[in-house]
Amino acid sequence: MQATRERLVRWEDPAPSLEIVRSSPGIDAMRAFVTGVVPPPPIAMLMNIRLVEVDEGHAVFEGDPGEEHYNPIGSIHGGFALTIMDSALGCSIHTLLPAGVGYTTSDVQVRFIRGMTKDTGTVRCEGTALHVGRSTAVAEAKLYDRERRLLAVGTTTCAILRG
């Protein structure tokens, strides 16, 4: 007989935060998440990841892979790594956008180097914007374990959405 596990996920209504994020320069919006002025988005609560550091063109997320992220073969699903990487990649771009300008991921490429389990502990993903133009942006990220061993590398291209 298998033991059933349960995880309760709570988040705040994201609607009030959207106006702050949309009306602020990107760096200010990202700093508001880091300082807690703006609550984390629901995806962060669901995936157990958090934005911990930002600067212009740079965003760092940390996350705690857990048993709830396991795939059928007993390791952390690649979607966990992809989610934290997509977040760091996109937010590094967001830090360079003016108020009222958004973005959306158009593609992501990730190379998984090492697997993760619940015993991996907190992971850190560092994203850096490489180019932010009028209509597209490109960023790269690296995902590390607590011993700073490389777990994955990735890149993204984002479409810039101007009102």
Residue pairs with C-beta under 8 A, 6 or more apart in sequence:
5 67
5 68
7 68
9 45
9 46
10 45
11 39
11 40
11 41
11 42
11 45
11 46
12 39
14 39
14 41
14 42
17 38
17 39
17 41
20 29
20 32
20 37
20 38
21 29
21 32
21 38
22 99
22 100
22 102
23 99
23 100
24 32
24 99
25 97
25 98
25 99
26 93
26 94
26 95
26 96
26 97
26 98
26 99
26 101
27 54
27 55
27 56
27 95
27 96
29 38
29 94
30 51
30 54
30 59
30 91
30 94
30 95
31 54
32 38
33 40
33 51
33 54
34 51
34 52
34 53
34 54
40 50
40 51
43 49
43 83
43 87
44 50
44 51
44 87
47 63
47 69
47 80
47 83
47 84
48 63
48 64
48 65
48 66
48 69
49 61
49 62
49 63
49 64
49 83
49 84
49 87
50 61
50 62
50 63
51 59
51 60
51 61
51 87
51 91
52 60
52 61
52 62
53 59
53 60
54 60
54 91
54 95
55 95
56 95
56 96
57 92
57 95
57 96
57 128
57 129
57 132
58 92
58 95
58 126
58 127
58 128
58 129
59 87
59 88
59 89
59 91
59 92
59 94
59 95
59 126
59 127
60 88
60 124
60 125
60 126
60 127
61 84
61 87
61 88
61 91
61 124
61 125
61 127
62 122
62 123
62 124
62 125
63 80
63 84
63 122
63 123
63 125
64 121
64 122
64 123
65 76
65 80
65 116
65 117
65 118
65 120
65 123
66 118
67 118
69 76
69 77
69 79
69 80
69 118
70 76
70 77
70 118
71 77
71 78
74 117
75 115
75 116
75 117
76 115
76 116
76 117
76 118
76 120
78 110
78 112
80 116
81 110
81 112
81 116
81 123
81 143
81 151
81 152
82 108
82 110
82 154
84 123
84 125
84 143
85 108
85 110
85 125
85 127
85 141
85 143
85 152
85 154
86 105
86 108
86 156
87 125
87 127
88 125
88 126
88 127
88 141
89 105
89 108
89 127
89 139
89 140
89 141
89 154
89 155
89 156
89 158
90 103
90 105
90 127
90 139
90 156
90 158
91 127
92 127
92 128
92 129
92 139
92 141
93 103
93 129
93 132
93 137
93 139
93 156
93 158
94 103
95 129
96 129
96 132
96 137
97 103
97 132
97 160
100 163
101 160
101 161
101 162
101 163
102 160
102 161
103 137
103 158
103 159
103 160
103 161
104 158
104 159
104 161
105 156
105 157
105 158
106 136
106 156
106 157
106 158
106 159
107 156
107 157
108 154
108 155
108 156
109 154
109 155
109 156
110 152
110 153
110 154
111 152
111 153
111 154
112 151
112 152
113 150
113 151
113 152
113 153
114 145
114 149
114 150
114 151
114 152
116 123
116 145
116 151
120 145
120 146
120 151
121 145
121 146
122 146
123 143
123 144
123 145
123 146
123 151
124 143
124 144
124 146
125 141
125 142
125 143
125 144
126 141
126 142
126 144
127 139
127 140
127 141
128 139
128 140
128 141
129 137
129 138
129 139
130 138
130 139
130 140
131 137
131 138
132 160
133 160
134 160
134 162
135 159
135 160
136 157
136 158
136 159
136 160
137 157
137 158
137 160
138 155
138 156
138 157
138 158
139 155
139 156
139 158
140 153
140 154
140 155
140 156
141 153
141 154
141 155
141 156
142 150
142 152
142 153
142 154
143 150
143 151
143 152
143 153
143 154
144 150
144 151
145 151
